[in-house]
Amino acid sequence: MGALLEQLRRLQNVELQLAAIRRGRESKTRHIDVARRQLRQIDEKVQQNHAKAREVQMRIDALSLDVAAQEESINRHRQALNKAKTNKEYAAILTAMNTEKADSSKTESAVLQHMEELARVKGEGSTVEAEKAKVLEHLASAEAGLKAFDDQSAVELKRLESERSEISAKIHLQAVEIFNRVAQRHDGEALAAVTKPRPKRDEYSCGGCNMKVTLEVVNGLQTRDEIQTCKVCGRILYLDLPAAVKSARA
Ligand SMILES: [Zn+2]
């Protein structure tokens, strides 16, 4: 193998390790994103629950005012009963008072119903808060996971990046650009070995996508130290099998 392809293979080796670190980091980041999304949803539930509790409380307050007003009115009628001058007047006041008593007891039972509802809403609120605490715990552990990953991979990342610069400096700029473009497309896998699927046949394939590689390309790889890409997936091809080389020559 020529010097260019040899350097590109070294570069690929570094690039694959960088890609593995990148993938590891992405998976840690995804965990954080999931937890944050859950937190947003649960915060919405908390808001809705608080709004509902406020609404029920306001209805209780309004009904309690009604109860107070009704009781005051009943008291007034009770006093009026004692001052009634005729039976007819007495009966009229009594009827009005009884109607008010019935209304008041309806209002009181409505207050009780709303208080039960408020207790239920607050119970739901506690459940949601407990869920939120769990999600916050997940989020904290996901963030700690990412931090631990970054701390752990920092030295390795620095070493790989400097190794990448060092190797890149030895390669023609244009070749590095091709390499980077292909690496980006295939998650760091910029190179593919030419394979020979059937030992007895002079047929060659790209080890990256398994599509056919022409004999002309194989011969080119054997005789010239230059970049030949797979026509299908674009990976930079190299020869790794002495047997393949020999057959191509024959
Ligand atoms: Zn290919």
py3Dmol code that shows the C-alpha trace and the ligand (Angstrom):
import py3Dmol

protein = """\
ATOM      1  CA  MET A   1       0.000   0.000   0.000  1.00  0.00           C
ATOM      2  CA  GLY A   2       1.225   3.466  -0.864  1.00  0.00           C
ATOM      3  CA  ALA A   3       2.063   6.164   1.662  1.00  0.00           C
ATOM      4  CA  LEU A   4      -1.125   8.184   1.026  1.00  0.00           C
ATOM      5  CA  LEU A   5      -3.490   5.278   1.599  1.00  0.00           C
ATOM      6  CA  GLU A   6      -1.421   4.159   4.585  1.00  0.00           C
ATOM      7  CA  GLN A   7      -1.840   7.610   6.185  1.00  0.00           C
ATOM      8  CA  LEU A   8      -5.535   7.662   5.315  1.00  0.00           C
ATOM      9  CA  ARG A   9      -5.951   4.330   7.054  1.00  0.00           C
ATOM     10  CA  ARG A  10      -4.279   5.728  10.147  1.00  0.00           C
ATOM     11  CA  LEU A  11      -6.561   8.729   9.916  1.00  0.00           C
ATOM     12  CA  GLN A  12      -9.556   6.445   9.600  1.00  0.00           C
ATOM     13  CA  ASN A  13      -8.500   4.534  12.694  1.00  0.00           C
ATOM     14  CA  VAL A  14      -8.448   7.789  14.670  1.00  0.00           C
ATOM     15  CA  GLU A  15     -11.685   8.996  13.080  1.00  0.00           C
ATOM     16  CA  LEU A  16     -13.546   5.821  14.057  1.00  0.00           C
ATOM     17  CA  GLN A  17     -12.491   6.222  17.679  1.00  0.00           C
ATOM     18  CA  LEU A  18     -13.643   9.839  17.596  1.00  0.00           C
ATOM     19  CA  ALA A  19     -16.942   8.749  16.080  1.00  0.00           C
ATOM     20  CA  ALA A  20     -17.421   6.200  18.873  1.00  0.00           C
ATOM     21  CA  ILE A  21     -16.895   8.905  21.492  1.00  0.00           C
ATOM     22  CA  ARG A  22     -19.302  11.166  19.590  1.00  0.00           C
ATOM     23  CA  ARG A  23     -21.949   8.443  19.524  1.00  0.00           C
ATOM     24  CA  GLY A  24     -21.475   7.787  23.237  1.00  0.00           C
ATOM     25  CA  ARG A  25     -21.917  11.469  23.950  1.00  0.00           C
ATOM     26  CA  GLU A  26     -24.995  11.697  21.731  1.00  0.00           C
ATOM     27  CA  SER A  27     -26.657   8.870  23.603  1.00  0.00           C
ATOM     28  CA  LYS A  28     -25.970  10.622  26.950  1.00  0.00           C
ATOM     29  CA  THR A  29     -27.350  13.854  25.506  1.00  0.00           C
ATOM     30  CA  ARG A  30     -30.469  12.062  24.289  1.00  0.00           C
ATOM     31  CA  HIS A  31     -31.181  10.873  27.848  1.00  0.00           C
ATOM     32  CA  ILE A  32     -31.021  14.484  29.014  1.00  0.00           C
ATOM     33  CA  ASP A  33     -33.318  15.637  26.210  1.00  0.00           C
ATOM     34  CA  VAL A  34     -35.882  12.969  27.105  1.00  0.00           C
ATOM     35  CA  ALA A  35     -35.832  13.951  30.790  1.00  0.00           C
ATOM     36  CA  ARG A  36     -36.159  17.646  29.924  1.00  0.00           C
ATOM     37  CA  ARG A  37     -39.129  16.943  27.681  1.00  0.00           C
ATOM     38  CA  GLN A  38     -40.777  14.944  30.478  1.00  0.00           C
ATOM     39  CA  LEU A  39     -40.096  17.778  32.895  1.00  0.00           C
ATOM     40  CA  ARG A  40     -41.773  20.306  30.580  1.00  0.00           C
ATOM     41  CA  GLN A  41     -44.841  18.065  30.294  1.00  0.00           C
ATOM     42  CA  ILE A  42     -45.043  17.550  34.035  1.00  0.00           C
ATOM     43  CA  ASP A  43     -44.603  21.255  34.744  1.00  0.00           C
ATOM     44  CA  GLU A  44     -47.592  21.832  32.516  1.00  0.00           C
ATOM     45  CA  LYS A  45     -49.571  19.309  34.575  1.00  0.00           C
ATOM     46  CA  VAL A  46     -48.492  21.084  37.787  1.00  0.00           C
ATOM     47  CA  GLN A  47     -49.684  24.421  36.358  1.00  0.00           C
ATOM     48  CA  GLN A  48     -53.026  22.933  35.317  1.00  0.00           C
ATOM     49  CA  ASN A  49     -53.466  21.371  38.741  1.00  0.00           C
ATOM     50  CA  HIS A  50     -52.735  24.637  40.526  1.00  0.00           C
ATOM     51  CA  ALA A  51     -55.157  26.509  38.270  1.00  0.00           C
ATOM     52  CA  LYS A  52     -57.854  23.910  38.959  1.00  0.00           C
ATOM     53  CA  ALA A  53     -57.276  24.126  42.737  1.00  0.00           C
ATOM     54  CA  ARG A  54     -57.477  27.928  42.598  1.00  0.00           C
ATOM     55  CA  GLU A  55     -60.718  27.757  40.615  1.00  0.00           C
ATOM     56  CA  VAL A  56     -62.370  25.343  43.083  1.00  0.00           C
ATOM     57  CA  GLN A  57     -61.158  27.405  46.047  1.00  0.00           C
ATOM     58  CA  MET A  58     -62.695  30.532  44.512  1.00  0.00           C
ATOM     59  CA  ARG A  59     -66.028  28.750  44.099  1.00  0.00           C
ATOM     60  CA  ILE A  60     -65.858  27.617  47.746  1.00  0.00           C
ATOM     61  CA  ASP A  61     -65.155  31.199  48.837  1.00  0.00           C
ATOM     62  CA  ALA A  62     -68.099  32.546  46.812  1.00  0.00           C
ATOM     63  CA  LEU A  63     -70.459  29.856  48.137  1.00  0.00           C
ATOM     64  CA  SER A  64     -69.294  30.527  51.718  1.00  0.00           C
ATOM     65  CA  LEU A  65     -70.216  34.172  51.263  1.00  0.00           C
ATOM     66  CA  ASP A  66     -73.647  33.034  50.048  1.00  0.00           C
ATOM     67  CA  VAL A  67     -74.050  30.842  53.122  1.00  0.00           C
ATOM     68  CA  ALA A  68     -73.174  33.770  55.396  1.00  0.00           C
ATOM     69  CA  ALA A  69     -75.641  36.073  53.619  1.00  0.00           C
ATOM     70  CA  GLN A  70     -78.368  33.432  53.780  1.00  0.00           C
ATOM     71  CA  GLU A  71     -77.784  32.882  57.499  1.00  0.00           C
ATOM     72  CA  GLU A  72     -77.931  36.581  58.150  1.00  0.00           C
ATOM     73  CA  SER A  73     -81.226  36.801  56.275  1.00  0.00           C
ATOM     74  CA  ILE A  74     -82.622  33.827  58.210  1.00  0.00           C
ATOM     75  CA  ASN A  75     -81.688  35.560  61.461  1.00  0.00           C
ATOM     76  CA  ARG A  76     -83.414  38.722  60.354  1.00  0.00           C
ATOM     77  CA  HIS A  77     -86.575  36.740  59.565  1.00  0.00           C
ATOM     78  CA  ARG A  78     -86.359  34.971  62.919  1.00  0.00           C
ATOM     79  CA  GLN A  79     -86.361  38.317  64.665  1.00  0.00           C
ATOM     80  CA  ALA A  80     -89.199  39.511  62.452  1.00  0.00           C
ATOM     81  CA  LEU A  81     -91.250  36.423  63.407  1.00  0.00           C
ATOM     82  CA  ASN A  82     -91.251  37.550  67.034  1.00  0.00           C
ATOM     83  CA  LYS A  83     -92.563  40.948  66.012  1.00  0.00           C
ATOM     84  CA  ALA A  84     -95.238  39.652  63.651  1.00  0.00           C
ATOM     85  CA  LYS A  85     -98.597  41.282  64.369  1.00  0.00           C
ATOM     86  CA  THR A  86    -100.941  38.934  62.558  1.00  0.00           C
ATOM     87  CA  ASN A  87    -101.092  35.214  61.898  1.00  0.00           C
ATOM     88  CA  LYS A  88    -100.965  35.920  58.192  1.00  0.00           C
ATOM     89  CA  GLU A  89     -97.816  38.002  58.577  1.00  0.00           C
ATOM     90  CA  TYR A  90     -96.297  35.317  60.791  1.00  0.00           C
ATOM     91  CA  ALA A  91     -97.087  32.592  58.234  1.00  0.00           C
ATOM     92  CA  ALA A  92     -95.610  34.652  55.367  1.00  0.00           C
ATOM     93  CA  ILE A  93     -92.368  35.288  57.266  1.00  0.00           C
ATOM     94  CA  LEU A  94     -92.160  31.614  58.274  1.00  0.00           C
ATOM     95  CA  THR A  95     -92.594  30.484  54.671  1.00  0.00           C
ATOM     96  CA  ALA A  96     -89.868  32.872  53.462  1.00  0.00           C
ATOM     97  CA  MET A  97     -87.597  31.730  56.261  1.00  0.00           C
ATOM     98  CA  ASN A  98     -88.114  28.049  55.495  1.00  0.00           C
ATOM     99  CA  THR A  99     -87.378  28.649  51.827  1.00  0.00           C
ATOM    100  CA  GLU A 100     -84.158  30.392  52.843  1.00  0.00           C
ATOM    101  CA  LYS A 101     -83.248  27.557  55.184  1.00  0.00           C
ATOM    102  CA  ALA A 102     -83.701  25.076  52.354  1.00  0.00           C
ATOM    103  CA  ASP A 103     -81.564  27.243  50.043  1.00  0.00           C
ATOM    104  CA  SER A 104     -78.923  27.628  52.709  1.00  0.00           C
ATOM    105  CA  SER A 105     -78.682  23.912  53.305  1.00  0.00           C
ATOM    106  CA  LYS A 106     -78.332  23.394  49.521  1.00  0.00           C
ATOM    107  CA  THR A 107     -75.520  25.942  49.441  1.00  0.00           C
ATOM    108  CA  GLU A 108     -73.824  24.283  52.418  1.00  0.00           C
ATOM    109  CA  SER A 109     -73.917  20.898  50.756  1.00  0.00           C
ATOM    110  CA  ALA A 110     -72.503  22.497  47.595  1.00  0.00           C
ATOM    111  CA  VAL A 111     -69.640  23.880  49.728  1.00  0.00           C
ATOM    112  CA  LEU A 112     -68.982  20.389  51.078  1.00  0.00           C
ATOM    113  CA  GLN A 113     -68.981  18.919  47.586  1.00  0.00           C
ATOM    114  CA  HIS A 114     -66.490  21.527  46.421  1.00  0.00           C
ATOM    115  CA  MET A 115     -64.302  20.906  49.431  1.00  0.00           C
ATOM    116  CA  GLU A 116     -64.244  17.226  48.540  1.00  0.00           C
ATOM    117  CA  GLU A 117     -63.316  18.176  44.990  1.00  0.00           C
ATOM    118  CA  LEU A 118     -60.565  20.442  46.298  1.00  0.00           C
ATOM    119  CA  ALA A 119     -59.158  17.583  48.376  1.00  0.00           C
ATOM    120  CA  ARG A 120     -59.198  15.354  45.287  1.00  0.00           C
ATOM    121  CA  VAL A 121     -57.465  18.017  43.145  1.00  0.00           C
ATOM    122  CA  LYS A 122     -54.826  18.527  45.836  1.00  0.00           C
ATOM    123  CA  GLY A 123     -54.323  14.764  46.018  1.00  0.00           C
ATOM    124  CA  GLU A 124     -53.711  14.717  42.262  1.00  0.00           C
ATOM    125  CA  GLY A 125     -51.329  17.623  42.781  1.00  0.00           C
ATOM    126  CA  SER A 126     -49.295  15.587  45.257  1.00  0.00           C
ATOM    127  CA  THR A 127     -49.103  12.698  42.797  1.00  0.00           C
ATOM    128  CA  VAL A 128     -47.903  15.034  40.037  1.00  0.00           C
ATOM    129  CA  GLU A 129     -45.325  16.594  42.386  1.00  0.00           C
ATOM    130  CA  ALA A 130     -44.036  13.129  43.231  1.00  0.00           C
ATOM    131  CA  GLU A 131     -43.745  12.349  39.491  1.00  0.00           C
ATOM    132  CA  LYS A 132     -41.902  15.608  39.008  1.00  0.00           C
ATOM    133  CA  ALA A 133     -39.444  14.771  41.777  1.00  0.00           C
ATOM    134  CA  LYS A 134     -38.719  11.473  40.021  1.00  0.00           C
ATOM    135  CA  VAL A 135     -38.184  13.182  36.656  1.00  0.00           C
ATOM    136  CA  LEU A 136     -35.879  15.738  38.280  1.00  0.00           C
ATOM    137  CA  GLU A 137     -33.907  12.855  39.734  1.00  0.00           C
ATOM    138  CA  HIS A 138     -33.651  11.243  36.267  1.00  0.00           C
ATOM    139  CA  LEU A 139     -32.562  14.538  34.766  1.00  0.00           C
ATOM    140  CA  ALA A 140     -29.887  15.052  37.414  1.00  0.00           C
ATOM    141  CA  SER A 141     -28.559  11.556  36.893  1.00  0.00           C
ATOM    142  CA  ALA A 142     -28.593  11.975  33.091  1.00  0.00           C
ATOM    143  CA  GLU A 143     -26.665  15.234  33.436  1.00  0.00           C
ATOM    144  CA  ALA A 144     -24.219  13.607  35.819  1.00  0.00           C
ATOM    145  CA  GLY A 145     -23.874  10.775  33.284  1.00  0.00           C
ATOM    146  CA  LEU A 146     -22.928  13.207  30.529  1.00  0.00           C
ATOM    147  CA  LYS A 147     -20.478  15.014  32.779  1.00  0.00           C
ATOM    148  CA  ALA A 148     -18.846  11.746  33.827  1.00  0.00           C
ATOM    149  CA  PHE A 149     -18.627  10.719  30.158  1.00  0.00           C
ATOM    150  CA  ASP A 150     -17.038  14.052  29.196  1.00  0.00           C
ATOM    151  CA  ASP A 151     -14.597  13.899  32.096  1.00  0.00           C
ATOM    152  CA  GLN A 152     -13.697  10.347  31.237  1.00  0.00           C
ATOM    153  CA  SER A 153     -13.251  10.932  27.513  1.00  0.00           C
ATOM    154  CA  ALA A 154     -11.598  14.375  27.704  1.00  0.00           C
ATOM    155  CA  VAL A 155      -8.018  13.118  27.701  1.00  0.00           C
ATOM    156  CA  GLU A 156      -8.715  10.510  25.023  1.00  0.00           C
ATOM    157  CA  LEU A 157     -10.518  13.097  22.901  1.00  0.00           C
ATOM    158  CA  LYS A 158      -7.604  15.507  23.127  1.00  0.00           C
ATOM    159  CA  ARG A 159      -5.127  12.778  22.256  1.00  0.00           C
ATOM    160  CA  LEU A 160      -7.202  11.637  19.257  1.00  0.00           C
ATOM    161  CA  GLU A 161      -7.738  15.166  17.995  1.00  0.00           C
ATOM    162  CA  SER A 162      -4.056  15.976  18.141  1.00  0.00           C
ATOM    163  CA  GLU A 163      -3.270  12.667  16.469  1.00  0.00           C
ATOM    164  CA  ARG A 164      -5.765  13.533  13.758  1.00  0.00           C
ATOM    165  CA  SER A 165      -4.093  16.930  13.162  1.00  0.00           C
ATOM    166  CA  GLU A 166      -0.703  15.295  13.127  1.00  0.00           C
ATOM    167  CA  ILE A 167      -1.696  12.702  10.515  1.00  0.00           C
ATOM    168  CA  SER A 168      -3.711  15.212   8.470  1.00  0.00           C
ATOM    169  CA  ALA A 169      -0.655  17.464   8.227  1.00  0.00           C
ATOM    170  CA  LYS A 170       1.184  14.688   6.399  1.00  0.00           C
ATOM    171  CA  ILE A 171      -1.560  14.260   3.806  1.00  0.00           C
ATOM    172  CA  HIS A 172      -2.335  16.431   0.800  1.00  0.00           C
ATOM    173  CA  LEU A 173      -5.055  18.952   1.725  1.00  0.00           C
ATOM    174  CA  GLN A 174      -7.359  17.846  -1.072  1.00  0.00           C
ATOM    175  CA  ALA A 175      -7.163  14.231   0.094  1.00  0.00           C
ATOM    176  CA  VAL A 176      -7.959  15.303   3.662  1.00  0.00           C
ATOM    177  CA  GLU A 177     -10.981  17.198   2.409  1.00  0.00           C
ATOM    178  CA  ILE A 178     -12.269  14.169   0.525  1.00  0.00           C
ATOM    179  CA  PHE A 179     -11.624  12.028   3.579  1.00  0.00           C
ATOM    180  CA  ASN A 180     -13.497  14.417   5.902  1.00  0.00           C
ATOM    181  CA  ARG A 181     -16.458  14.627   3.558  1.00  0.00           C
ATOM    182  CA  VAL A 182     -16.789  10.850   3.296  1.00  0.00           C
ATOM    183  CA  ALA A 183     -16.142  10.371   7.032  1.00  0.00           C
ATOM    184  CA  GLN A 184     -18.967  12.753   7.831  1.00  0.00           C
ATOM    185  CA  ARG A 185     -21.308  10.847   5.564  1.00  0.00           C
ATOM    186  CA  HIS A 186     -20.483   7.440   7.045  1.00  0.00           C
ATOM    187  CA  ASP A 187     -20.006   8.258  10.736  1.00  0.00           C
ATOM    188  CA  GLY A 188     -16.203   8.228  10.596  1.00  0.00           C
ATOM    189  CA  GLU A 189     -15.978   5.293   8.222  1.00  0.00           C
ATOM    190  CA  ALA A 190     -14.275   6.997   5.294  1.00  0.00           C
ATOM    191  CA  LEU A 191     -12.371   3.976   4.039  1.00  0.00           C
ATOM    192  CA  ALA A 192     -13.478   0.566   2.844  1.00  0.00           C
ATOM    193  CA  ALA A 193     -11.339  -2.419   2.003  1.00  0.00           C
ATOM    194  CA  VAL A 194     -11.840  -4.021  -1.376  1.00  0.00           C
ATOM    195  CA  THR A 195     -13.157  -7.531  -0.833  1.00  0.00           C
ATOM    196  CA  LYS A 196     -13.119 -10.612  -3.007  1.00  0.00           C
ATOM    197  CA  PRO A 197     -16.354 -12.447  -2.260  1.00  0.00           C
ATOM    198  CA  ARG A 198     -15.509 -15.551  -4.347  1.00  0.00           C
ATOM    199  CA  PRO A 199     -11.895 -16.681  -4.038  1.00  0.00           C
ATOM    200  CA  LYS A 200     -11.780 -18.244  -7.506  1.00  0.00           C
ATOM    201  CA  ARG A 201     -13.283 -15.339  -9.376  1.00  0.00           C
ATOM    202  CA  ASP A 202     -11.754 -12.024 -10.280  1.00  0.00           C
ATOM    203  CA  GLU A 203     -14.676 -10.119  -8.874  1.00  0.00           C
ATOM    204  CA  TYR A 204     -14.273  -7.404  -6.285  1.00  0.00           C
ATOM    205  CA  SER A 205     -16.610  -5.556  -3.999  1.00  0.00           C
ATOM    206  CA  CYS A 206     -16.576  -2.519  -1.752  1.00  0.00           C
ATOM    207  CA  GLY A 207     -16.316  -3.667   1.859  1.00  0.00           C
ATOM    208  CA  GLY A 208     -18.496  -0.724   2.885  1.00  0.00           C
ATOM    209  CA  CYS A 209     -21.548  -1.226   0.699  1.00  0.00           C
ATOM    210  CA  ASN A 210     -20.841  -4.599  -0.980  1.00  0.00           C
ATOM    211  CA  MET A 211     -21.309  -3.206  -4.435  1.00  0.00           C
ATOM    212  CA  LYS A 212     -19.084  -4.162  -7.340  1.00  0.00           C
ATOM    213  CA  VAL A 213     -15.634  -2.614  -7.761  1.00  0.00           C
ATOM    214  CA  THR A 214     -14.166  -2.829 -11.272  1.00  0.00           C
ATOM    215  CA  LEU A 215     -10.902  -4.567 -12.084  1.00  0.00           C
ATOM    216  CA  GLU A 216      -9.642  -1.249 -13.411  1.00  0.00           C
ATOM    217  CA  VAL A 217     -10.073   0.325  -9.979  1.00  0.00           C
ATOM    218  CA  VAL A 218      -8.354  -2.628  -8.311  1.00  0.00           C
ATOM    219  CA  ASN A 219      -5.439  -2.349 -10.741  1.00  0.00           C
ATOM    220  CA  GLY A 220      -5.311   1.388 -10.106  1.00  0.00           C
ATOM    221  CA  LEU A 221      -5.093   0.780  -6.369  1.00  0.00           C
ATOM    222  CA  GLN A 222      -2.295  -1.678  -6.970  1.00  0.00           C
ATOM    223  CA  THR A 223      -0.218   0.559  -9.192  1.00  0.00           C
ATOM    224  CA  ARG A 224      -0.925   4.103  -8.016  1.00  0.00           C
ATOM    225  CA  ASP A 225      -0.962   5.701  -4.579  1.00  0.00           C
ATOM    226  CA  GLU A 226      -4.083   7.787  -5.070  1.00  0.00           C
ATOM    227  CA  ILE A 227      -7.642   8.063  -3.892  1.00  0.00           C
ATOM    228  CA  GLN A 228     -10.181   5.847  -5.646  1.00  0.00           C
ATOM    229  CA  THR A 229     -13.683   6.023  -4.266  1.00  0.00           C
ATOM    230  CA  CYS A 230     -16.500   3.503  -4.437  1.00  0.00           C
ATOM    231  CA  LYS A 231     -18.877   4.677  -7.160  1.00  0.00           C
ATOM    232  CA  VAL A 232     -21.857   3.736  -5.028  1.00  0.00           C
ATOM    233  CA  CYS A 233     -21.165   4.767  -1.422  1.00  0.00           C
ATOM    234  CA  GLY A 234     -18.236   7.113  -2.013  1.00  0.00           C
ATOM    235  CA  ARG A 235     -15.914   5.446   0.507  1.00  0.00           C
ATOM    236  CA  ILE A 236     -12.192   5.614  -0.199  1.00  0.00           C
ATOM    237  CA  LEU A 237     -11.079   2.165  -1.299  1.00  0.00           C
ATOM    238  CA  TYR A 238      -7.923   0.320  -0.297  1.00  0.00           C
ATOM    239  CA  LEU A 239      -6.516  -3.131  -0.893  1.00  0.00           C
ATOM    240  CA  ASP A 240      -5.932  -5.284   2.107  1.00  0.00           C
ATOM    241  CA  LEU A 241      -5.736  -8.771   0.626  1.00  0.00           C
ATOM    242  CA  PRO A 242      -2.522  -9.956  -0.982  1.00  0.00           C
ATOM    243  CA  ALA A 243      -4.593 -12.598  -2.736  1.00  0.00           C
ATOM    244  CA  ALA A 244      -6.857  -9.989  -4.211  1.00  0.00           C
ATOM    245  CA  VAL A 245      -3.867  -8.017  -5.442  1.00  0.00           C
ATOM    246  CA  LYS A 246      -2.284 -11.039  -7.008  1.00  0.00           C
ATOM    247  CA  SER A 247      -5.480 -12.009  -8.835  1.00  0.00           C
ATOM    248  CA  ALA A 248      -5.965  -8.519 -10.121  1.00  0.00           C
ATOM    249  CA  ARG A 249      -2.483  -8.523 -11.520  1.00  0.00           C
ATOM    250  CA  ALA A 250      -2.848 -11.854 -13.280  1.00  0.00           C
TER     251      ALA A 250
END
"""
ligand_1 = """\
1
ZN
Zn -19.137 1.266 -1.481
"""
view = py3Dmol.view(width=600, height=400)
view.addModel(protein, "pdb")
view.setStyle({"model": 0}, {"cartoon": {"style": "trace"}})
view.addModel(ligand_1, "xyz")
view.setStyle({"model": 1}, {"stick": {}})
view.zoomTo()
view.show()
